[in-house]
Amino acid sequence: MLSQKARYALRALFVLGAQKTDEPVMIADIAEQANVPRKFLEQILLEMKKSGIVHSQRGKFGGYTLGRAPEDIDFAEVLRAIDGPLALAPCASVTAYRKCDDCEDETTCAIRKVLLAVRDATADILEHHTLAKALADEKAAKKRHRGRAA
């Protein structure tokens, strides 16, 4: 299940990705536009900064910007930075593999086989869905909604 922390991270990235300039955005503005508690957002942005997803700039005109172009930031990277591995069990993880404590034989484990398939399918979808695509989808959806409301 997607954590609230990951939802907030994605919403903050949508705010940064929707900016028309490369000027840093103050954390208070990101929090307001993304509807995220500021204190919690500070922690989230620090985690994403460590992963290179965002950059920060100190000072009077400081704030946050995307660390890379929106088409180079995928959902899997964000979720891994915020929530950790995508796999439902450590034995199915690519980034944090560990044999399960109670596993007798992981080569014949039917549970692991299913969890590997789930992890692979999840990763495939999330690794191919970028911030740029999400922003474009959101913009198109808003345009369709405005067209219906008129």
Buried (B, 14 or more C-beta within 10 A) or exposed (E): EEEEBBEBBBBBBBBBBBBEEEEBBEBEBBBEBBEBEEEEBEEBBEBBBEBEBBBBEEEEEEBBBBBBEBEEBBBBBBBBBBBEBBBBBBBBBEEEEEEBEEBEEEEEBEBBEEBBEBBBEBBEEBEEBBBBBBBEEEEEEEEEEEEEEE
